[in-house]
């Protein structure tokens, strides 16, 4: 019977500096690899979608080196990208989705590659491709969208898959339903997003892509608007160059020429005062972003959750904990749980326990 068979699922998670690949049989991860891409490797691509074939080769090599026959795959599950605002859930990759990602209708980001690569692999495997909880998940309250200019509205673009996954994990640990909890979750990777989770919905979160919130290894974060306008008006940089400075070439890349947080830590420990300043400032800015959501949740915070690659650094975490612990107990889930979450999303659809959604 369908319910008793073992399903074979390939998971693809493209980030700004890596392509993570895993092979699951049901919920068991049997093989995995994280292929790293340096700034030097990627600088030749003008647009994110141009990286599809480059990154798909890593996926194909992963399958071949491990003797995984493409024809045996039951589904390919991938990280979702910048799409129109959607409900949380599992979506089957369709042509409407691919068209929006190829045209970058809603913006450029490495996560756009997930569905594009998954579709390419799934086509050869003759199986469905899915995304789950893409970065465009939008549960933001209307009061959070308003800015001081009617022409500009705050948008919900964040690490939804990661944040939702760790929030559910912590809710399970404390013996409560995610829908009954209030959390502040900080995902800290190439980009940083900090979300206020109220009763199962992310009611406010910084736009982790478009110049909002803390700076990060690759993002500029929020900038003084007047100074940014003057920088643009001087004509030194083109529109595209400014956007790159806000996204892939901001933060540590702008300051240090590298997106490596671990190298920053090594340099700081080695006596580099500028590296130490940036290291401390990162912790300071993340802490500020967390604390503002104490107001979002009216002080009713069950846990503060820190996750992502930067959460592996104990000293960094302790700096944040020292600044935010007055709000709530701090929980740390280092790295990501995204691969398993993507596999479980596809498995739920294959076992007919989750109803797939259609992107229209």
VODONU-727535 format. One record per residue (C-alpha): x, y, z; residue number from 1; residue in three letters. Coordinates in pm, 1 decimal. Layout:
<rs>
@u->X v->Y w->Z seq->NUM type->ALA $
...
</rs>
This chain:
<rs>
@u->0.0 v->0.0 w->0.0 seq->1 type->UNK $
@u->107.1 v->362.1 w->-57.8 seq->2 type->UNK $
@u->114.0 v->429.9 w->318.5 seq->3 type->UNK $
@u->359.5 v->144.3 w->382.9 seq->4 type->UNK $
@u->610.7 v->196.4 w->103.4 seq->5 type->UNK $
@u->938.2 v->383.0 w->148.1 seq->6 type->UNK $
@u->962.3 v->714.4 w->-35.8 seq->7 type->UNK $
@u->1286.7 v->843.4 w->-183.6 seq->8 type->UNK $
@u->1323.9 v->1220.2 w->-156.3 seq->9 type->UNK $
@u->1599.5 v->1450.6 w->-278.9 seq->10 type->UNK $
@u->1628.8 v->1780.8 w->-90.9 seq->11 type->UNK $
@u->1797.6 v->2090.8 w->-235.0 seq->12 type->UNK $
@u->1863.5 v->2403.6 w->-32.3 seq->13 type->UNK $
@u->2051.5 v->2679.5 w->-217.9 seq->14 type->UNK $
@u->2187.4 v->2962.1 w->-4.9 seq->15 type->UNK $
@u->2384.6 v->3267.5 w->-98.3 seq->16 type->UNK $
@u->2715.7 v->3087.1 w->-40.4 seq->17 type->UNK $
@u->2626.0 v->2717.9 w->-50.1 seq->18 type->UNK $
@u->2409.4 v->2447.9 w->-204.4 seq->19 type->UNK $
@u->2303.5 v->2190.0 w->52.7 seq->20 type->UNK $
@u->2190.6 v->1853.1 w->-83.4 seq->21 type->UNK $
@u->2042.4 v->1556.4 w->104.4 seq->22 type->UNK $
@u->1889.8 v->1222.6 w->16.6 seq->23 type->UNK $
@u->1613.7 v->1085.1 w->238.8 seq->24 type->UNK $
@u->1426.8 v->759.1 w->259.2 seq->25 type->UNK $
@u->1109.0 v->867.2 w->434.3 seq->26 type->UNK $
@u->1229.9 v->1084.4 w->724.1 seq->27 type->UNK $
@u->1577.4 v->926.9 w->742.2 seq->28 type->UNK $
@u->1863.1 v->1129.4 w->596.8 seq->29 type->UNK $
@u->2101.2 v->878.6 w->439.0 seq->30 type->UNK $
@u->2335.2 v->1107.9 w->244.2 seq->31 type->UNK $
@u->2417.5 v->1477.2 w->261.1 seq->32 type->UNK $
@u->2665.9 v->1731.0 w->132.5 seq->33 type->UNK $
@u->2713.1 v->2105.5 w->155.8 seq->34 type->UNK $
@u->2879.4 v->2248.8 w->-152.9 seq->35 type->UNK $
@u->3039.3 v->2584.6 w->-75.7 seq->36 type->UNK $
@u->3053.9 v->2867.3 w->-329.4 seq->37 type->UNK $
@u->3292.6 v->3155.1 w->-272.3 seq->38 type->UNK $
@u->3225.6 v->3511.1 w->-379.7 seq->39 type->UNK $
@u->3492.1 v->3453.4 w->-645.4 seq->40 type->UNK $
@u->3302.7 v->3150.3 w->-782.6 seq->41 type->UNK $
@u->2979.4 v->3343.7 w->-820.4 seq->42 type->UNK $
@u->3093.5 v->3686.8 w->-932.7 seq->43 type->UNK $
@u->3074.6 v->3589.1 w->-1301.4 seq->44 type->UNK $
@u->2696.2 v->3548.2 w->-1286.7 seq->45 type->UNK $
@u->2506.8 v->3870.3 w->-1350.9 seq->46 type->UNK $
@u->2173.9 v->3725.6 w->-1236.5 seq->47 type->UNK $
@u->2089.0 v->3460.5 w->-979.3 seq->48 type->UNK $
@u->1893.9 v->3246.3 w->-1226.1 seq->49 type->UNK $
@u->2208.2 v->3212.5 w->-1438.3 seq->50 type->UNK $
@u->2350.9 v->2987.5 w->-1165.7 seq->51 type->UNK $
@u->2097.9 v->2707.4 w->-1226.6 seq->52 type->UNK $
@u->2316.2 v->2488.8 w->-1447.8 seq->53 type->UNK $
@u->2627.8 v->2561.0 w->-1237.1 seq->54 type->UNK $
@u->2458.7 v->2448.2 w->-916.6 seq->55 type->UNK $
@u->2261.5 v->2164.2 w->-1078.2 seq->56 type->UNK $
@u->2594.1 v->2003.7 w->-1170.5 seq->57 type->UNK $
@u->2676.1 v->1972.6 w->-800.8 seq->58 type->UNK $
@u->2341.8 v->1799.1 w->-744.8 seq->59 type->UNK $
@u->2399.2 v->1559.2 w->-1033.7 seq->60 type->UNK $
@u->2748.4 v->1478.1 w->-904.7 seq->61 type->UNK $
@u->2602.9 v->1413.6 w->-559.5 seq->62 type->UNK $
@u->2360.2 v->1157.5 w->-706.3 seq->63 type->UNK $
@u->2619.8 v->989.2 w->-926.6 seq->64 type->UNK $
@u->2889.6 v->964.7 w->-659.1 seq->65 type->UNK $
@u->2647.4 v->798.8 w->-418.4 seq->66 type->UNK $
@u->2488.1 v->567.5 w->-671.5 seq->67 type->UNK $
@u->2142.3 v->720.2 w->-630.3 seq->68 type->UNK $
@u->1935.8 v->648.2 w->-940.3 seq->69 type->UNK $
@u->1738.1 v->952.0 w->-1047.0 seq->70 type->UNK $
@u->1456.7 v->731.6 w->-1174.0 seq->71 type->UNK $
@u->1390.7 v->602.5 w->-821.0 seq->72 type->UNK $
@u->1318.2 v->945.6 w->-675.0 seq->73 type->UNK $
@u->958.5 v->1000.1 w->-564.4 seq->74 type->UNK $
@u->995.9 v->1374.6 w->-510.9 seq->75 type->UNK $
@u->1241.9 v->1661.5 w->-510.8 seq->76 type->UNK $
@u->1185.5 v->1912.9 w->-232.0 seq->77 type->UNK $
@u->1355.8 v->2251.5 w->-239.1 seq->78 type->UNK $
@u->1383.8 v->2577.2 w->-54.7 seq->79 type->UNK $
@u->1135.7 v->2832.5 w->-186.6 seq->80 type->UNK $
@u->1232.7 v->3172.9 w->-319.3 seq->81 type->UNK $
@u->1104.2 v->3524.2 w->-375.1 seq->82 type->UNK $
@u->749.4 v->3475.0 w->-494.1 seq->83 type->UNK $
@u->431.1 v->3669.7 w->-444.3 seq->84 type->UNK $
@u->312.9 v->3669.1 w->-79.5 seq->85 type->UNK $
@u->177.9 v->3322.2 w->1.3 seq->86 type->UNK $
@u->37.2 v->3122.3 w->289.0 seq->87 type->UNK $
@u->263.5 v->2893.8 w->485.0 seq->88 type->UNK $
@u->253.9 v->2542.7 w->335.5 seq->89 type->UNK $
@u->381.0 v->2301.6 w->68.2 seq->90 type->UNK $
@u->357.9 v->2407.5 w->-296.4 seq->91 type->UNK $
@u->403.3 v->2199.2 w->-608.5 seq->92 type->UNK $
@u->643.1 v->2364.6 w->-850.8 seq->93 type->UNK $
@u->452.9 v->2475.5 w->-1161.3 seq->94 type->UNK $
@u->519.1 v->2693.4 w->-1463.8 seq->95 type->UNK $
@u->371.8 v->3004.8 w->-1301.8 seq->96 type->UNK $
@u->624.3 v->2969.0 w->-1021.2 seq->97 type->UNK $
@u->914.4 v->2906.0 w->-1258.2 seq->98 type->UNK $
@u->822.9 v->3207.2 w->-1471.3 seq->99 type->UNK $
@u->815.0 v->3437.9 w->-1167.6 seq->100 type->UNK $
@u->1152.1 v->3307.3 w->-1047.8 seq->101 type->UNK $
@u->1321.3 v->3326.8 w->-1388.4 seq->102 type->UNK $
@u->1203.0 v->3682.9 w->-1440.1 seq->103 type->UNK $
@u->1284.3 v->3773.2 w->-1076.9 seq->104 type->UNK $
@u->945.2 v->3941.0 w->-1072.5 seq->105 type->UNK $
@u->954.8 v->3968.5 w->-693.7 seq->106 type->UNK $
@u->1330.8 v->4007.1 w->-651.3 seq->107 type->UNK $
@u->1666.9 v->3833.2 w->-685.2 seq->108 type->UNK $
@u->1788.4 v->3590.0 w->-420.6 seq->109 type->UNK $
@u->1975.3 v->3259.6 w->-408.8 seq->110 type->UNK $
@u->1662.8 v->3088.7 w->-272.9 seq->111 type->UNK $
@u->1504.0 v->3146.1 w->-616.7 seq->112 type->UNK $
@u->1728.5 v->2868.1 w->-742.3 seq->113 type->UNK $
@u->1557.5 v->2601.1 w->-529.9 seq->114 type->UNK $
@u->1249.5 v->2546.3 w->-743.0 seq->115 type->UNK $
@u->1445.6 v->2600.7 w->-1066.1 seq->116 type->UNK $
@u->1702.4 v->2330.5 w->-984.0 seq->117 type->UNK $
@u->1437.7 v->2098.2 w->-837.2 seq->118 type->UNK $
@u->1227.8 v->2126.3 w->-1152.4 seq->119 type->UNK $
@u->1529.6 v->2040.5 w->-1367.4 seq->120 type->UNK $
@u->1611.9 v->1729.0 w->-1163.6 seq->121 type->UNK $
@u->1247.1 v->1623.9 w->-1119.7 seq->122 type->UNK $
@u->1185.3 v->1647.2 w->-1493.3 seq->123 type->UNK $
@u->1452.0 v->1384.4 w->-1553.4 seq->124 type->UNK $
@u->1324.3 v->1172.7 w->-1264.2 seq->125 type->UNK $
@u->961.9 v->1203.1 w->-1379.2 seq->126 type->UNK $
@u->853.0 v->1295.0 w->-1026.7 seq->127 type->UNK $
@u->698.6 v->1605.4 w->-866.1 seq->128 type->UNK $
@u->898.5 v->1895.8 w->-728.5 seq->129 type->UNK $
@u->789.0 v->2088.9 w->-419.3 seq->130 type->UNK $
@u->883.3 v->2389.9 w->-212.5 seq->131 type->UNK $
@u->777.7 v->2450.4 w->147.2 seq->132 type->UNK $
@u->746.2 v->2767.6 w->356.2 seq->133 type->UNK $
@u->926.0 v->2988.9 w->102.9 seq->134 type->UNK $
@u->1085.9 v->3318.5 w->202.8 seq->135 type->UNK $
@u->772.7 v->3494.4 w->73.1 seq->136 type->UNK $
@u->546.8 v->3353.0 w->349.0 seq->137 type->UNK $
@u->343.4 v->3651.7 w->467.0 seq->138 type->UNK $
@u->162.0 v->3651.1 w->802.5 seq->139 type->UNK $
@u->251.4 v->4008.0 w->892.5 seq->140 type->UNK $
@u->-2.8 v->4221.4 w->1077.1 seq->141 type->UNK $
@u->-123.0 v->4531.2 w->895.2 seq->142 type->UNK $
@u->9.2 v->4764.9 w->1165.5 seq->143 type->UNK $
@u->359.1 v->4630.7 w->1096.8 seq->144 type->UNK $
@u->346.7 v->4713.3 w->724.7 seq->145 type->UNK $
@u->304.3 v->5089.9 w->762.6 seq->146 type->UNK $
@u->597.7 v->5328.2 w->706.5 seq->147 type->UNK $
@u->622.9 v->5706.2 w->704.0 seq->148 type->UNK $
@u->585.5 v->5712.1 w->326.0 seq->149 type->UNK $
@u->262.7 v->5582.2 w->166.2 seq->150 type->UNK $
@u->468.3 v->5475.7 w->-137.8 seq->151 type->UNK $
@u->668.1 v->5228.9 w->74.6 seq->152 type->UNK $
@u->516.4 v->4934.8 w->261.0 seq->153 type->UNK $
@u->716.7 v->4690.3 w->471.7 seq->154 type->UNK $
@u->722.2 v->4340.0 w->325.1 seq->155 type->UNK $
@u->755.1 v->3994.4 w->475.2 seq->156 type->UNK $
@u->1066.6 v->3832.4 w->326.5 seq->157 type->UNK $
@u->1254.2 v->3609.5 w->570.3 seq->158 type->UNK $
@u->1393.5 v->3264.9 w->646.3 seq->159 type->UNK $
@u->1044.2 v->3121.4 w->695.4 seq->160 type->UNK $
@u->1142.2 v->2755.2 w->664.2 seq->161 type->UNK $
@u->1419.3 v->2782.7 w->922.5 seq->162 type->UNK $
@u->1222.7 v->2998.8 w->1164.0 seq->163 type->UNK $
@u->909.4 v->2784.6 w->1149.4 seq->164 type->UNK $
@u->1109.5 v->2464.5 w->1188.4 seq->165 type->UNK $
@u->1301.5 v->2569.2 w->1501.3 seq->166 type->UNK $
@u->992.9 v->2732.5 w->1652.6 seq->167 type->UNK $
@u->802.8 v->2404.3 w->1624.8 seq->168 type->UNK $
@u->1103.4 v->2217.4 w->1766.2 seq->169 type->UNK $
@u->1121.8 v->2439.5 w->2075.3 seq->170 type->UNK $
@u->744.5 v->2427.1 w->2122.6 seq->171 type->UNK $
@u->770.0 v->2047.4 w->2120.5 seq->172 type->UNK $
@u->1055.3 v->2056.3 w->2373.7 seq->173 type->UNK $
@u->853.8 v->2260.9 w->2619.5 seq->174 type->UNK $
@u->546.5 v->2042.5 w->2569.2 seq->175 type->UNK $
@u->324.8 v->2298.6 w->2397.0 seq->176 type->UNK $
@u->174.3 v->2350.3 w->2053.5 seq->177 type->UNK $
@u->349.6 v->2604.3 w->1834.2 seq->178 type->UNK $
@u->11.4 v->2771.5 w->1788.6 seq->179 type->UNK $
@u->-4.5 v->2837.3 w->2165.4 seq->180 type->UNK $
@u->339.8 v->3000.5 w->2196.8 seq->181 type->UNK $
@u->498.9 v->3342.5 w->2157.6 seq->182 type->UNK $
@u->857.0 v->3328.6 w->2030.7 seq->183 type->UNK $
@u->1120.6 v->3565.5 w->1899.2 seq->184 type->UNK $
@u->1331.0 v->3374.7 w->1645.3 seq->185 type->UNK $
@u->1660.8 v->3496.3 w->1497.2 seq->186 type->UNK $
@u->1800.7 v->3314.4 w->1195.2 seq->187 type->UNK $
@u->2162.9 v->3419.1 w->1149.0 seq->188 type->UNK $
@u->2336.4 v->3317.6 w->827.5 seq->189 type->UNK $
@u->2441.2 v->3497.7 w->508.8 seq->190 type->UNK $
@u->2135.4 v->3710.0 w->580.5 seq->191 type->UNK $
@u->1974.1 v->3768.9 w->918.3 seq->192 type->UNK $
@u->1601.0 v->3771.6 w->991.8 seq->193 type->UNK $
@u->1438.1 v->3817.2 w->1331.6 seq->194 type->UNK $
@u->1069.0 v->3734.9 w->1358.4 seq->195 type->UNK $
@u->798.5 v->3775.0 w->1621.4 seq->196 type->UNK $
@u->592.4 v->3453.4 w->1629.9 seq->197 type->UNK $
@u->253.7 v->3499.7 w->1795.2 seq->198 type->UNK $
@u->36.3 v->3188.6 w->1828.2 seq->199 type->UNK $
@u->173.7 v->3020.0 w->1515.7 seq->200 type->UNK $
@u->202.9 v->3325.5 w->1292.1 seq->201 type->UNK $
@u->501.3 v->3549.3 w->1219.7 seq->202 type->UNK $
@u->327.6 v->3880.8 w->1281.6 seq->203 type->UNK $
@u->635.5 v->4098.0 w->1222.5 seq->204 type->UNK $
@u->980.8 v->4035.4 w->1076.9 seq->205 type->UNK $
@u->1254.6 v->4237.5 w->913.4 seq->206 type->UNK $
@u->1291.6 v->4212.0 w->537.6 seq->207 type->UNK $
@u->1615.1 v->4012.7 w->539.2 seq->208 type->UNK $
@u->1687.5 v->4092.7 w->174.3 seq->209 type->UNK $
@u->1598.9 v->4452.8 w->103.0 seq->210 type->UNK $
@u->1793.8 v->4664.0 w->353.5 seq->211 type->UNK $
@u->1606.9 v->4608.6 w->680.2 seq->212 type->UNK $
@u->1721.6 v->4485.7 w->1019.6 seq->213 type->UNK $
@u->2078.7 v->4399.3 w->1127.3 seq->214 type->UNK $
@u->2368.2 v->4392.3 w->883.1 seq->215 type->UNK $
@u->2499.2 v->4042.6 w->815.3 seq->216 type->UNK $
@u->2784.9 v->3866.4 w->634.2 seq->217 type->UNK $
@u->2634.5 v->3976.0 w->299.6 seq->218 type->UNK $
@u->2358.3 v->4232.3 w->370.5 seq->219 type->UNK $
@u->2391.2 v->4600.1 w->452.3 seq->220 type->UNK $
@u->2093.5 v->4588.9 w->687.3 seq->221 type->UNK $
@u->1908.5 v->4909.1 w->770.0 seq->222 type->UNK $
@u->2090.6 v->5228.2 w->667.2 seq->223 type->UNK $
@u->2031.6 v->5598.4 w->740.5 seq->224 type->UNK $
@u->1796.3 v->5685.1 w->453.6 seq->225 type->UNK $
@u->1927.6 v->6033.2 w->387.2 seq->226 type->UNK $
@u->2288.3 v->5919.8 w->358.9 seq->227 type->UNK $
@u->2185.0 v->5637.6 w->124.1 seq->228 type->UNK $
@u->1993.6 v->5881.7 w->-98.3 seq->229 type->UNK $
@u->2295.0 v->6110.5 w->-116.6 seq->230 type->UNK $
@u->2520.3 v->5815.8 w->-202.2 seq->231 type->UNK $
@u->2285.6 v->5722.4 w->-487.6 seq->232 type->UNK $
@u->2253.3 v->6081.6 w->-608.5 seq->233 type->UNK $
@u->2629.7 v->6128.0 w->-642.5 seq->234 type->UNK $
@u->2620.0 v->5903.1 w->-948.6 seq->235 type->UNK $
@u->2922.0 v->5700.6 w->-839.5 seq->236 type->UNK $
@u->2722.7 v->5376.8 w->-839.2 seq->237 type->UNK $
@u->2459.3 v->5249.6 w->-1081.4 seq->238 type->UNK $
@u->2120.3 v->5128.5 w->-962.0 seq->239 type->UNK $
@u->2232.9 v->4766.2 w->-995.0 seq->240 type->UNK $
@u->2553.9 v->4835.7 w->-804.4 seq->241 type->UNK $
@u->2362.2 v->4992.9 w->-516.5 seq->242 type->UNK $
@u->2127.6 v->4693.4 w->-498.2 seq->243 type->UNK $
@u->2425.6 v->4458.8 w->-488.2 seq->244 type->UNK $
@u->2573.7 v->4662.3 w->-203.7 seq->245 type->UNK $
@u->2248.2 v->4619.5 w->-12.2 seq->246 type->UNK $
@u->2231.5 v->4244.3 w->-68.1 seq->247 type->UNK $
@u->2523.2 v->4023.2 w->-173.3 seq->248 type->UNK $
@u->2801.6 v->4279.4 w->-139.9 seq->249 type->UNK $
@u->2705.7 v->4450.0 w->186.7 seq->250 type->UNK $
@u->2787.2 v->4369.2 w->547.5 seq->251 type->UNK $
@u->3110.7 v->4179.5 w->602.5 seq->252 type->UNK $
@u->3173.3 v->4159.4 w->226.8 seq->253 type->UNK $
@u->3173.9 v->4540.1 w->209.3 seq->254 type->UNK $
@u->3388.0 v->4581.7 w->519.9 seq->255 type->UNK $
@u->3626.4 v->4288.5 w->483.2 seq->256 type->UNK $
@u->3596.0 v->4160.3 w->126.0 seq->257 type->UNK $
@u->3475.7 v->3822.9 w->258.1 seq->258 type->UNK $
@u->3145.0 v->3676.7 w->374.4 seq->259 type->UNK $
@u->3316.7 v->3438.2 w->617.0 seq->260 type->UNK $
@u->3196.0 v->3485.0 w->973.8 seq->261 type->UNK $
@u->3440.9 v->3221.9 w->1098.7 seq->262 type->UNK $
@u->3732.3 v->3413.9 w->942.9 seq->263 type->UNK $
@u->3605.2 v->3729.4 w->1111.6 seq->264 type->UNK $
@u->3612.5 v->3550.5 w->1447.3 seq->265 type->UNK $
@u->3966.1 v->3422.4 w->1384.4 seq->266 type->UNK $
@u->4088.9 v->3769.4 w->1290.1 seq->267 type->UNK $
@u->3919.7 v->3920.3 w->1595.6 seq->268 type->UNK $
@u->4079.7 v->3660.6 w->1823.5 seq->269 type->UNK $
@u->4412.3 v->3732.6 w->1655.9 seq->270 type->UNK $
@u->4408.4 v->4096.6 w->1761.4 seq->271 type->UNK $
@u->4250.8 v->4263.0 w->1454.7 seq->272 type->UNK $
@u->4066.3 v->4554.1 w->1616.9 seq->273 type->UNK $
@u->3846.0 v->4626.0 w->1314.1 seq->274 type->UNK $
@u->3738.6 v->4259.8 w->1300.4 seq->275 type->UNK $
@u->3661.4 v->4269.2 w->1673.3 seq->276 type->UNK $
@u->3450.0 v->4582.4 w->1628.1 seq->277 type->UNK $
@u->3247.6 v->4421.6 w->1348.5 seq->278 type->UNK $
@u->3207.2 v->4098.2 w->1547.4 seq->279 type->UNK $
@u->3078.5 v->4285.8 w->1852.2 seq->280 type->UNK $
@u->2857.6 v->4510.1 w->1639.1 seq->281 type->UNK $
@u->2690.4 v->4210.5 w->1474.8 seq->282 type->UNK $
@u->2592.2 v->4075.9 w->1817.9 seq->283 type->UNK $
@u->2480.4 v->4423.8 w->1923.6 seq->284 type->UNK $
@u->2259.6 v->4477.1 w->1616.0 seq->285 type->UNK $
@u->2097.8 v->4131.3 w->1637.5 seq->286 type->UNK $
@u->2025.8 v->4190.5 w->2005.4 seq->287 type->UNK $
@u->1857.3 v->4522.6 w->1929.5 seq->288 type->UNK $
@u->1638.4 v->4360.5 w->1664.0 seq->289 type->UNK $
@u->1535.3 v->4087.9 w->1908.4 seq->290 type->UNK $
@u->1454.1 v->4332.0 w->2184.5 seq->291 type->UNK $
@u->1224.7 v->4547.1 w->1972.4 seq->292 type->UNK $
@u->995.0 v->4246.3 w->1934.6 seq->293 type->UNK $
@u->945.2 v->4247.1 w->2309.0 seq->294 type->UNK $
@u->713.8 v->4538.2 w->2226.6 seq->295 type->UNK $
@u->563.3 v->4351.1 w->1930.4 seq->296 type->UNK $
@u->459.4 v->4069.4 w->2166.4 seq->297 type->UNK $
@u->364.8 v->4304.7 w->2453.1 seq->298 type->UNK $
@u->632.8 v->4148.5 w->2671.5 seq->299 type->UNK $
@u->468.8 v->3804.9 w->2653.4 seq->300 type->UNK $
@u->766.2 v->3605.9 w->2521.0 seq->301 type->UNK $
@u->790.9 v->3233.1 w->2593.2 seq->302 type->UNK $
@u->1135.9 v->3184.9 w->2441.8 seq->303 type->UNK $
@u->1400.3 v->3360.7 w->2233.6 seq->304 type->UNK $
@u->1541.0 v->3118.6 w->1975.5 seq->305 type->UNK $
@u->1877.3 v->3161.8 w->1802.3 seq->306 type->UNK $
@u->1956.4 v->2953.0 w->1495.7 seq->307 type->UNK $
@u->2156.9 v->2948.4 w->1171.8 seq->308 type->UNK $
@u->2526.2 v->2904.2 w->1103.2 seq->309 type->UNK $
@u->2635.7 v->3193.8 w->1326.0 seq->310 type->UNK $
@u->2461.3 v->3028.8 w->1622.0 seq->311 type->UNK $
@u->2745.4 v->2774.1 w->1627.9 seq->312 type->UNK $
@u->2974.6 v->3041.8 w->1775.7 seq->313 type->UNK $
@u->2939.8 v->3015.8 w->2154.6 seq->314 type->UNK $
@u->3104.6 v->3350.9 w->2229.5 seq->315 type->UNK $
@u->2877.8 v->3529.1 w->1981.2 seq->316 type->UNK $
@u->2569.7 v->3365.4 w->2130.9 seq->317 type->UNK $
@u->2675.9 v->3463.5 w->2482.8 seq->318 type->UNK $
@u->2707.8 v->3826.8 w->2378.1 seq->319 type->UNK $
@u->2349.4 v->3818.7 w->2251.0 seq->320 type->UNK $
@u->2222.6 v->3624.9 w->2552.5 seq->321 type->UNK $
@u->2369.4 v->3884.5 w->2788.0 seq->322 type->UNK $
@u->2173.2 v->4162.3 w->2615.3 seq->323 type->UNK $
@u->1835.3 v->3988.2 w->2567.0 seq->324 type->UNK $
@u->1793.9 v->3746.7 w->2858.3 seq->325 type->UNK $
@u->1582.1 v->3998.5 w->3052.9 seq->326 type->UNK $
@u->1304.9 v->3932.8 w->2798.1 seq->327 type->UNK $
@u->1289.8 v->3553.4 w->2806.9 seq->328 type->UNK $
@u->1492.4 v->3233.9 w->2826.6 seq->329 type->UNK $
@u->1724.1 v->3189.7 w->2528.3 seq->330 type->UNK $
@u->1728.2 v->2861.8 w->2333.9 seq->331 type->UNK $
@u->1994.2 v->2781.2 w->2074.7 seq->332 type->UNK $
@u->1955.2 v->2546.4 w->1777.2 seq->333 type->UNK $
@u->2281.8 v->2589.7 w->1585.6 seq->334 type->UNK $
@u->2288.4 v->2537.9 w->1211.1 seq->335 type->UNK $
@u->1970.8 v->2467.4 w->1022.8 seq->336 type->UNK $
@u->1692.1 v->2207.8 w->1037.3 seq->337 type->UNK $
@u->1578.5 v->2303.9 w->690.8 seq->338 type->UNK $
@u->1677.5 v->1982.9 w->512.2 seq->339 type->UNK $
@u->1468.4 v->1759.4 w->734.8 seq->340 type->UNK $
@u->1182.2 v->2008.8 w->725.8 seq->341 type->UNK $
@u->1182.8 v->2004.5 w->345.2 seq->342 type->UNK $
@u->1192.5 v->1624.5 w->339.9 seq->343 type->UNK $
@u->904.1 v->1597.7 w->587.4 seq->344 type->UNK $
@u->701.2 v->1845.8 w->384.3 seq->345 type->UNK $
@u->732.9 v->1634.6 w->69.5 seq->346 type->UNK $
@u->676.5 v->1313.5 w->264.9 seq->347 type->UNK $
@u->357.4 v->1455.6 w->412.0 seq->348 type->UNK $
@u->223.6 v->1521.7 w->62.8 seq->349 type->UNK $
@u->333.9 v->1180.9 w->-69.9 seq->350 type->UNK $
@u->162.2 v->1009.5 w->223.7 seq->351 type->UNK $
@u->-143.2 v->1230.5 w->172.9 seq->352 type->UNK $
@u->-120.1 v->1375.1 w->523.2 seq->353 type->UNK $
@u->-54.1 v->1725.2 w->389.0 seq->354 type->UNK $
@u->-250.2 v->1878.7 w->105.4 seq->355 type->UNK $
@u->-25.0 v->2039.7 w->-152.3 seq->356 type->UNK $
@u->-103.8 v->2396.9 w->-250.9 seq->357 type->UNK $
@u->-102.6 v->2548.9 w->-596.3 seq->358 type->UNK $
@u->85.1 v->2863.4 w->-686.1 seq->359 type->UNK $
@u->-130.6 v->3083.1 w->-908.3 seq->360 type->UNK $
</rs>
